[in-house]
Structure formats: C-alpha cells, structure tokens
Amino acid sequence: MRAPTSGDALLERGILARLANRPAEARRDWLRLLALDPPPPLTEAARRNLELLDVQVGK
C-alpha cells in the first residue's frame, strides 16, 4: 500500500487511525500532513487533531 501524499488523504487517514485506537499512526499522518505545508484549513485541522490526541493520551 502506498502512503498518501494528498493533504486531505493524510488528514482522513489520521482520523480513521485515531478512531481505530491507533494514536501513533494518527500522529504520523498528521505530522506528515503538516510537513507538506498545506492550506490553512488543513493545517488547523491537523493541529487540532494533534492537540486532541495529546489530551487523550495524557489522561
């Protein structure tokens, strides 16, 4: 399976990984998305998801 290079695909795959209780995979995809320097809506969505992930992990 090829890794997605589309910002939208990385965002969605990260969300699916989080929902499947795979936080490391979710984090990897959202950090990869941020490295692409996406448009502001995708950047904000990735950052927001990373923050939520950090809160859940820190419980």
mmCIF file of the N, C-alpha and C atoms, coordinates in Angstrom:
data_MODEL
# 
_entry.id   MODEL 
# 
loop_
_atom_site.group_PDB 
_atom_site.id 
_atom_site.type_symbol 
_atom_site.label_atom_id 
_atom_site.label_alt_id 
_atom_site.label_comp_id 
_atom_site.label_asym_id 
_atom_site.label_entity_id 
_atom_site.label_seq_id 
_atom_site.pdbx_PDB_ins_code 
_atom_site.Cartn_x 
_atom_site.Cartn_y 
_atom_site.Cartn_z 
_atom_site.occupancy 
_atom_site.B_iso_or_equiv 
_atom_site.pdbx_formal_charge 
_atom_site.auth_seq_id 
_atom_site.auth_comp_id 
_atom_site.auth_asym_id 
_atom_site.auth_atom_id 
_atom_site.pdbx_PDB_model_num 
ATOM 1   N N  . MET A 1 1  ? 0.844   -1.178 0.000  1.00 0.00 ? 1  MET A N  1 
ATOM 2   C CA . MET A 1 1  ? 0.000   0.000  0.000  1.00 0.00 ? 1  MET A CA 1 
ATOM 3   C C  . MET A 1 1  ? 0.892   1.245  0.000  1.00 0.00 ? 1  MET A C  1 
ATOM 4   N N  . ARG A 1 2  ? 0.601   2.156  -0.896 1.00 0.00 ? 2  ARG A N  1 
ATOM 5   C CA . ARG A 1 2  ? 1.364   3.403  -0.971 1.00 0.00 ? 2  ARG A CA 1 
ATOM 6   C C  . ARG A 1 2  ? 0.874   4.385  0.073  1.00 0.00 ? 2  ARG A C  1 
ATOM 7   N N  . ALA A 1 3  ? 1.816   5.151  0.623  1.00 0.00 ? 3  ALA A N  1 
ATOM 8   C CA . ALA A 1 3  ? 1.445   6.197  1.574  1.00 0.00 ? 3  ALA A CA 1 
ATOM 9   C C  . ALA A 1 3  ? 0.831   7.360  0.798  1.00 0.00 ? 3  ALA A C  1 
ATOM 10  N N  . PRO A 1 4  ? -0.247  7.921  1.310  1.00 0.00 ? 4  PRO A N  1 
ATOM 11  C CA . PRO A 1 4  ? -0.865  9.051  0.602  1.00 0.00 ? 4  PRO A CA 1 
ATOM 12  C C  . PRO A 1 4  ? 0.018   10.288 0.656  1.00 0.00 ? 4  PRO A C  1 
ATOM 13  N N  . THR A 1 5  ? -0.059  11.082 -0.383 1.00 0.00 ? 5  THR A N  1 
ATOM 14  C CA . THR A 1 5  ? 0.682   12.345 -0.412 1.00 0.00 ? 5  THR A CA 1 
ATOM 15  C C  . THR A 1 5  ? -0.263  13.536 -0.421 1.00 0.00 ? 5  THR A C  1 
ATOM 16  N N  . SER A 1 6  ? -1.549  13.293 -0.541 1.00 0.00 ? 6  SER A N  1 
ATOM 17  C CA . SER A 1 6  ? -2.548  14.344 -0.527 1.00 0.00 ? 6  SER A CA 1 
ATOM 18  C C  . SER A 1 6  ? -2.833  14.747 0.916  1.00 0.00 ? 6  SER A C  1 
ATOM 19  N N  . GLY A 1 7  ? -2.902  16.043 1.149  1.00 0.00 ? 7  GLY A N  1 
ATOM 20  C CA . GLY A 1 7  ? -3.210  16.532 2.487  1.00 0.00 ? 7  GLY A CA 1 
ATOM 21  C C  . GLY A 1 7  ? -4.544  16.024 2.989  1.00 0.00 ? 7  GLY A C  1 
ATOM 22  N N  . ASP A 1 8  ? -5.544  16.038 2.115  1.00 0.00 ? 8  ASP A N  1 
ATOM 23  C CA . ASP A 1 8  ? -6.872  15.552 2.508  1.00 0.00 ? 8  ASP A CA 1 
ATOM 24  C C  . ASP A 1 8  ? -6.821  14.074 2.903  1.00 0.00 ? 8  ASP A C  1 
ATOM 25  N N  . ALA A 1 9  ? -6.090  13.280 2.136  1.00 0.00 ? 9  ALA A N  1 
ATOM 26  C CA . ALA A 1 9  ? -6.000  11.848 2.421  1.00 0.00 ? 9  ALA A CA 1 
ATOM 27  C C  . ALA A 1 9  ? -5.278  11.600 3.741  1.00 0.00 ? 9  ALA A C  1 
ATOM 28  N N  . LEU A 1 10 ? -4.215  12.354 4.000  1.00 0.00 ? 10 LEU A N  1 
ATOM 29  C CA . LEU A 1 10 ? -3.492  12.187 5.265  1.00 0.00 ? 10 LEU A CA 1 
ATOM 30  C C  . LEU A 1 10 ? -4.360  12.580 6.453  1.00 0.00 ? 10 LEU A C  1 
ATOM 31  N N  . LEU A 1 11 ? -5.114  13.645 6.303  1.00 0.00 ? 11 LEU A N  1 
ATOM 32  C CA . LEU A 1 11 ? -6.000  14.070 7.383  1.00 0.00 ? 11 LEU A CA 1 
ATOM 33  C C  . LEU A 1 11 ? -7.029  12.979 7.673  1.00 0.00 ? 11 LEU A C  1 
ATOM 34  N N  . GLU A 1 12 ? -7.676  12.481 6.644  1.00 0.00 ? 12 GLU A N  1 
ATOM 35  C CA . GLU A 1 12 ? -8.703  11.460 6.821  1.00 0.00 ? 12 GLU A CA 1 
ATOM 36  C C  . GLU A 1 12 ? -8.133  10.159 7.359  1.00 0.00 ? 12 GLU A C  1 
ATOM 37  N N  . ARG A 1 13 ? -6.975  9.758  6.850  1.00 0.00 ? 13 ARG A N  1 
ATOM 38  C CA . ARG A 1 13 ? -6.382  8.514  7.338  1.00 0.00 ? 13 ARG A CA 1 
ATOM 39  C C  . ARG A 1 13 ? -5.996  8.645  8.807  1.00 0.00 ? 13 ARG A C  1 
ATOM 40  N N  . GLY A 1 14 ? -5.518  9.823  9.193  1.00 0.00 ? 14 GLY A N  1 
ATOM 41  C CA . GLY A 1 14 ? -5.207  10.057 10.601 1.00 0.00 ? 14 GLY A CA 1 
ATOM 42  C C  . GLY A 1 14 ? -6.441  9.958  11.476 1.00 0.00 ? 14 GLY A C  1 
ATOM 43  N N  . ILE A 1 15 ? -7.543  10.511 11.002 1.00 0.00 ? 15 ILE A N  1 
ATOM 44  C CA . ILE A 1 15 ? -8.799  10.435 11.758 1.00 0.00 ? 15 ILE A CA 1 
ATOM 45  C C  . ILE A 1 15 ? -9.237  8.979  11.900 1.00 0.00 ? 15 ILE A C  1 
ATOM 46  N N  . LEU A 1 16 ? -9.158  8.226  10.811 1.00 0.00 ? 16 LEU A N  1 
ATOM 47  C CA . LEU A 1 16 ? -9.541  6.809  10.879 1.00 0.00 ? 16 LEU A CA 1 
ATOM 48  C C  . LEU A 1 16 ? -8.636  6.035  11.835 1.00 0.00 ? 16 LEU A C  1 
ATOM 49  N N  . ALA A 1 17 ? -7.346  6.352  11.833 1.00 0.00 ? 17 ALA A N  1 
ATOM 50  C CA . ALA A 1 17 ? -6.416  5.678  12.751 1.00 0.00 ? 17 ALA A CA 1 
ATOM 51  C C  . ALA A 1 17 ? -6.760  6.015  14.202 1.00 0.00 ? 17 ALA A C  1 
ATOM 52  N N  . ARG A 1 18 ? -7.093  7.270  14.470 1.00 0.00 ? 18 ARG A N  1 
ATOM 53  C CA . ARG A 1 18 ? -7.463  7.659  15.844 1.00 0.00 ? 18 ARG A CA 1 
ATOM 54  C C  . ARG A 1 18 ? -8.725  6.921  16.277 1.00 0.00 ? 18 ARG A C  1 
ATOM 55  N N  . LEU A 1 19 ? -9.706  6.863  15.395 1.00 0.00 ? 19 LEU A N  1 
ATOM 56  C CA . LEU A 1 19 ? -10.955 6.168  15.721 1.00 0.00 ? 19 LEU A CA 1 
ATOM 57  C C  . LEU A 1 19 ? -10.728 4.675  15.946 1.00 0.00 ? 19 LEU A C  1 
ATOM 58  N N  . ALA A 1 20 ? -9.714  4.113  15.313 1.00 0.00 ? 20 ALA A N  1 
ATOM 59  C CA . ALA A 1 20 ? -9.386  2.695  15.467 1.00 0.00 ? 20 ALA A CA 1 
ATOM 60  C C  . ALA A 1 20 ? -8.415  2.470  16.625 1.00 0.00 ? 20 ALA A C  1 
ATOM 61  N N  . ASN A 1 21 ? -8.206  3.509  17.441 1.00 0.00 ? 21 ASN A N  1 
ATOM 62  C CA . ASN A 1 21 ? -7.321  3.427  18.608 1.00 0.00 ? 21 ASN A CA 1 
ATOM 63  C C  . ASN A 1 21 ? -5.871  3.105  18.214 1.00 0.00 ? 21 ASN A C  1 
ATOM 64  N N  . ARG A 1 22 ? -5.415  3.778  17.157 1.00 0.00 ? 22 ARG A N  1 
ATOM 65  C CA . ARG A 1 22 ? -4.026  3.655  16.712 1.00 0.00 ? 22 ARG A CA 1 
ATOM 66  C C  . ARG A 1 22 ? -3.407  5.056  16.719 1.00 0.00 ? 22 ARG A C  1 
ATOM 67  N N  . PRO A 1 23 ? -3.158  5.619  17.911 1.00 0.00 ? 23 PRO A N  1 
ATOM 68  C CA . PRO A 1 23 ? -2.708  7.004  18.006 1.00 0.00 ? 23 PRO A CA 1 
ATOM 69  C C  . PRO A 1 23 ? -1.353  7.280  17.351 1.00 0.00 ? 23 PRO A C  1 
ATOM 70  N N  . ALA A 1 24 ? -0.451  6.322  17.372 1.00 0.00 ? 24 ALA A N  1 
ATOM 71  C CA . ALA A 1 24 ? 0.862   6.551  16.753 1.00 0.00 ? 24 ALA A CA 1 
ATOM 72  C C  . ALA A 1 24 ? 0.723   6.737  15.240 1.00 0.00 ? 24 ALA A C  1 
ATOM 73  N N  . GLU A 1 25 ? -0.148  5.960  14.623 1.00 0.00 ? 25 GLU A N  1 
ATOM 74  C CA . GLU A 1 25 ? -0.373  6.102  13.181 1.00 0.00 ? 25 GLU A CA 1 
ATOM 75  C C  . GLU A 1 25 ? -1.055  7.430  12.865 1.00 0.00 ? 25 GLU A C  1 
ATOM 76  N N  . ALA A 1 26 ? -2.010  7.813  13.706 1.00 0.00 ? 26 ALA A N  1 
ATOM 77  C CA . ALA A 1 26 ? -2.707  9.083  13.510 1.00 0.00 ? 26 ALA A CA 1 
ATOM 78  C C  . ALA A 1 26 ? -1.711  10.237 13.592 1.00 0.00 ? 26 ALA A C  1 
ATOM 79  N N  . ARG A 1 27 ? -0.887  10.220 14.630 1.00 0.00 ? 27 ARG A N  1 
ATOM 80  C CA . ARG A 1 27 ? 0.122   11.280 14.806 1.00 0.00 ? 27 ARG A CA 1 
ATOM 81  C C  . ARG A 1 27 ? 1.051   11.351 13.602 1.00 0.00 ? 27 ARG A C  1 
ATOM 82  N N  . ARG A 1 28 ? 1.505   10.197 13.133 1.00 0.00 ? 28 ARG A N  1 
ATOM 83  C CA . ARG A 1 28 ? 2.419   10.159 11.981 1.00 0.00 ? 28 ARG A CA 1 
ATOM 84  C C  . ARG A 1 28 ? 1.788   10.821 10.764 1.00 0.00 ? 28 ARG A C  1 
ATOM 85  N N  . ASP A 1 29 ? 0.531   10.497 10.493 1.00 0.00 ? 29 ASP A N  1 
ATOM 86  C CA . ASP A 1 29 ? -0.125  11.076 9.321  1.00 0.00 ? 29 ASP A CA 1 
ATOM 87  C C  . ASP A 1 29 ? -0.317  12.579 9.469  1.00 0.00 ? 29 ASP A C  1 
ATOM 88  N N  . TRP A 1 30 ? -0.725  13.035 10.656 1.00 0.00 ? 30 TRP A N  1 
ATOM 89  C CA . TRP A 1 30 ? -0.944  14.472 10.833 1.00 0.00 ? 30 TRP A CA 1 
ATOM 90  C C  . TRP A 1 30 ? 0.361   15.253 10.802 1.00 0.00 ? 30 TRP A C  1 
ATOM 91  N N  . LEU A 1 31 ? 1.439   14.672 11.320 1.00 0.00 ? 31 LEU A N  1 
ATOM 92  C CA . LEU A 1 31 ? 2.734   15.356 11.224 1.00 0.00 ? 31 LEU A CA 1 
ATOM 93  C C  . LEU A 1 31 ? 3.232   15.374 9.781  1.00 0.00 ? 31 LEU A C  1 
ATOM 94  N N  . ARG A 1 32 ? 3.002   14.295 9.053  1.00 0.00 ? 32 ARG A N  1 
ATOM 95  C CA . ARG A 1 32 ? 3.366   14.246 7.634  1.00 0.00 ? 32 ARG A CA 1 
ATOM 96  C C  . ARG A 1 32 ? 2.575   15.303 6.855  1.00 0.00 ? 32 ARG A C  1 
ATOM 97  N N  . LEU A 1 33 ? 1.308   15.462 7.206  1.00 0.00 ? 33 LEU A N  1 
ATOM 98  C CA . LEU A 1 33 ? 0.473   16.481 6.574  1.00 0.00 ? 33 LEU A CA 1 
ATOM 99  C C  . LEU A 1 33 ? 1.039   17.877 6.822  1.00 0.00 ? 33 LEU A C  1 
ATOM 100 N N  . LEU A 1 34 ? 1.413   18.170 8.057  1.00 0.00 ? 34 LEU A N  1 
ATOM 101 C CA . LEU A 1 34 ? 1.966   19.491 8.369  1.00 0.00 ? 34 LEU A CA 1 
ATOM 102 C C  . LEU A 1 34 ? 3.270   19.749 7.616  1.00 0.00 ? 34 LEU A C  1 
ATOM 103 N N  . ALA A 1 35 ? 4.044   18.704 7.372  1.00 0.00 ? 35 ALA A N  1 
ATOM 104 C CA . ALA A 1 35 ? 5.305   18.854 6.639  1.00 0.00 ? 35 ALA A CA 1 
ATOM 105 C C  . ALA A 1 35 ? 5.073   19.250 5.180  1.00 0.00 ? 35 ALA A C  1 
ATOM 106 N N  . LEU A 1 36 ? 3.873   18.987 4.664  1.00 0.00 ? 36 LEU A N  1 
ATOM 107 C CA . LEU A 1 36 ? 3.546   19.356 3.276  1.00 0.00 ? 36 LEU A CA 1 
ATOM 108 C C  . LEU A 1 36 ? 3.238   20.840 3.130  1.00 0.00 ? 36 LEU A C  1 
ATOM 109 N N  . ASP A 1 37 ? 3.113   21.554 4.252  1.00 0.00 ? 37 ASP A N  1 
ATOM 110 C CA . ASP A 1 37 ? 2.745   22.975 4.259  1.00 0.00 ? 37 ASP A CA 1 
ATOM 111 C C  . ASP A 1 37 ? 1.429   23.189 3.509  1.00 0.00 ? 37 ASP A C  1 
ATOM 112 N N  . PRO A 1 38 ? 0.365   22.553 4.038  1.00 0.00 ? 38 PRO A N  1 
ATOM 113 C CA . PRO A 1 38 ? -0.939  22.617 3.361  1.00 0.00 ? 38 PRO A CA 1 
ATOM 114 C C  . PRO A 1 38 ? -1.624  23.966 3.563  1.00 0.00 ? 38 PRO A C  1 
ATOM 115 N N  . PRO A 1 39 ? -2.740  24.185 2.872  1.00 0.00 ? 39 PRO A N  1 
ATOM 116 C CA . PRO A 1 39 ? -3.515  25.408 3.076  1.00 0.00 ? 39 PRO A CA 1 
ATOM 117 C C  . PRO A 1 39 ? -4.013  25.489 4.532  1.00 0.00 ? 39 PRO A C  1 
ATOM 118 N N  . PRO A 1 40 ? -4.312  26.700 4.991  1.00 0.00 ? 40 PRO A N  1 
ATOM 119 C CA . PRO A 1 40 ? -4.706  26.894 6.398  1.00 0.00 ? 40 PRO A CA 1 
ATOM 120 C C  . PRO A 1 40 ? -5.803  25.974 6.931  1.00 0.00 ? 40 PRO A C  1 
ATOM 121 N N  . PRO A 1 41 ? -6.854  25.674 6.196  1.00 0.00 ? 41 PRO A N  1 
ATOM 122 C CA . PRO A 1 41 ? -7.871  24.789 6.795  1.00 0.00 ? 41 PRO A CA 1 
ATOM 123 C C  . PRO A 1 41 ? -7.320  23.406 7.162  1.00 0.00 ? 41 PRO A C  1 
ATOM 124 N N  . LEU A 1 42 ? -6.460  22.852 6.303  1.00 0.00 ? 42 LEU A N  1 
ATOM 125 C CA . LEU A 1 42 ? -5.870  21.546 6.609  1.00 0.00 ? 42 LEU A CA 1 
ATOM 126 C C  . LEU A 1 42 ? -4.867  21.653 7.748  1.00 0.00 ? 42 LEU A C  1 
ATOM 127 N N  . THR A 1 43 ? -4.100  22.732 7.778  1.00 0.00 ? 43 THR A N  1 
ATOM 128 C CA . THR A 1 43 ? -3.134  22.932 8.851  1.00 0.00 ? 43 THR A CA 1 
ATOM 129 C C  . THR A 1 43 ? -3.852  22.989 10.192 1.00 0.00 ? 43 THR A C  1 
ATOM 130 N N  . GLU A 1 44 ? -4.912  23.774 10.255 1.00 0.00 ? 44 GLU A N  1 
ATOM 131 C CA . GLU A 1 44 ? -5.659  23.907 11.511 1.00 0.00 ? 44 GLU A CA 1 
ATOM 132 C C  . GLU A 1 44 ? -6.290  22.585 11.924 1.00 0.00 ? 44 GLU A C  1 
ATOM 133 N N  . ALA A 1 45 ? -6.822  21.842 10.976 1.00 0.00 ? 45 ALA A N  1 
ATOM 134 C CA . ALA A 1 45 ? -7.443  20.553 11.297 1.00 0.00 ? 45 ALA A CA 1 
ATOM 135 C C  . ALA A 1 45 ? -6.399  19.575 11.843 1.00 0.00 ? 45 ALA A C  1 
ATOM 136 N N  . ALA A 1 46 ? -5.229  19.525 11.224 1.00 0.00 ? 46 ALA A N  1 
ATOM 137 C CA . ALA A 1 46 ? -4.177  18.623 11.698 1.00 0.00 ? 46 ALA A CA 1 
ATOM 138 C C  . ALA A 1 46 ? -3.712  19.036 13.093 1.00 0.00 ? 46 ALA A C  1 
ATOM 139 N N  . ARG A 1 47 ? -3.496  20.308 13.315 1.00 0.00 ? 47 ARG A N  1 
ATOM 140 C CA . ARG A 1 47 ? -3.064  20.771 14.641 1.00 0.00 ? 47 ARG A CA 1 
ATOM 141 C C  . ARG A 1 47 ? -4.119  20.497 15.700 1.00 0.00 ? 47 ARG A C  1 
ATOM 142 N N  . ARG A 1 48 ? -5.366  20.733 15.380 1.00 0.00 ? 48 ARG A N  1 
ATOM 143 C CA . ARG A 1 48 ? -6.456  20.489 16.329 1.00 0.00 ? 48 ARG A CA 1 
ATOM 144 C C  . ARG A 1 48 ? -6.525  19.000 16.687 1.00 0.00 ? 48 ARG A C  1 
ATOM 145 N N  . ASN A 1 49 ? -6.386  18.140 15.689 1.00 0.00 ? 49 ASN A N  1 
ATOM 146 C CA . ASN A 1 49 ? -6.406  16.703 15.959 1.00 0.00 ? 49 ASN A CA 1 
ATOM 147 C C  . ASN A 1 49 ? -5.210  16.270 16.793 1.00 0.00 ? 49 ASN A C  1 
ATOM 148 N N  . LEU A 1 50 ? -4.035  16.843 16.544 1.00 0.00 ? 50 LEU A N  1 
ATOM 149 C CA . LEU A 1 50 ? -2.867  16.521 17.359 1.00 0.00 ? 50 LEU A CA 1 
ATOM 150 C C  . LEU A 1 50 ? -3.077  16.955 18.808 1.00 0.00 ? 50 LEU A C  1 
ATOM 151 N N  . GLU A 1 51 ? -3.665  18.123 18.999 1.00 0.00 ? 51 GLU A N  1 
ATOM 152 C CA . GLU A 1 51 ? -3.937  18.592 20.358 1.00 0.00 ? 51 GLU A CA 1 
ATOM 153 C C  . GLU A 1 51 ? -4.919  17.666 21.056 1.00 0.00 ? 51 GLU A C  1 
ATOM 154 N N  . LEU A 1 52 ? -5.970  17.246 20.369 1.00 0.00 ? 52 LEU A N  1 
ATOM 155 C CA . LEU A 1 52 ? -6.934  16.319 20.966 1.00 0.00 ? 52 LEU A CA 1 
ATOM 156 C C  . LEU A 1 52 ? -6.290  14.993 21.301 1.00 0.00 ? 52 LEU A C  1 
ATOM 157 N N  . LEU A 1 53 ? -5.404  14.533 20.444 1.00 0.00 ? 53 LEU A N  1 
ATOM 158 C CA . LEU A 1 53 ? -4.710  13.289 20.681 1.00 0.00 ? 53 LEU A CA 1 
ATOM 159 C C  . LEU A 1 53 ? -3.832  13.407 21.928 1.00 0.00 ? 53 LEU A C  1 
ATOM 160 N N  . ASP A 1 54 ? -3.136  14.523 22.077 1.00 0.00 ? 54 ASP A N  1 
ATOM 161 C CA . ASP A 1 54 ? -2.282  14.725 23.240 1.00 0.00 ? 54 ASP A CA 1 
ATOM 162 C C  . ASP A 1 54 ? -3.089  14.771 24.524 1.00 0.00 ? 54 ASP A C  1 
ATOM 163 N N  . VAL A 1 55 ? -4.271  15.357 24.479 1.00 0.00 ? 55 VAL A N  1 
ATOM 164 C CA . VAL A 1 55 ? -5.137  15.412 25.671 1.00 0.00 ? 55 VAL A CA 1 
ATOM 165 C C  . VAL A 1 55 ? -5.607  14.016 26.033 1.00 0.00 ? 55 VAL A C  1 
ATOM 166 N N  . GLN A 1 56 ? -6.011  13.216 25.043 1.00 0.00 ? 56 GLN A N  1 
ATOM 167 C CA . GLN A 1 56 ? -6.499  11.869 25.297 1.00 0.00 ? 56 GLN A CA 1 
ATOM 168 C C  . GLN A 1 56 ? -5.389  10.973 25.822 1.00 0.00 ? 56 GLN A C  1 
ATOM 169 N N  . VAL A 1 57 ? -4.188  11.099 25.273 1.00 0.00 ? 57 VAL A N  1 
ATOM 170 C CA . VAL A 1 57 ? -3.068  10.271 25.709 1.00 0.00 ? 57 VAL A CA 1 
ATOM 171 C C  . VAL A 1 57 ? -2.661  10.643 27.132 1.00 0.00 ? 57 VAL A C  1 
ATOM 172 N N  . GLY A 1 58 ? -2.775  11.928 27.459 1.00 0.00 ? 58 GLY A N  1 
ATOM 173 C CA . GLY A 1 58 ? -2.350  12.408 28.768 1.00 0.00 ? 58 GLY A CA 1 
ATOM 174 C C  . GLY A 1 58 ? -3.314  12.096 29.896 1.00 0.00 ? 58 GLY A C  1 
ATOM 175 N N  . LYS A 1 59 ? -4.475  11.536 29.598 1.00 0.00 ? 59 LYS A N  1 
ATOM 176 C CA . LYS A 1 59 ? -5.461  11.232 30.654 1.00 0.00 ? 59 LYS A CA 1 
ATOM 177 C C  . LYS A 1 59 ? -4.952  10.193 31.605 1.00 0.00 ? 59 LYS A C  1 
# 
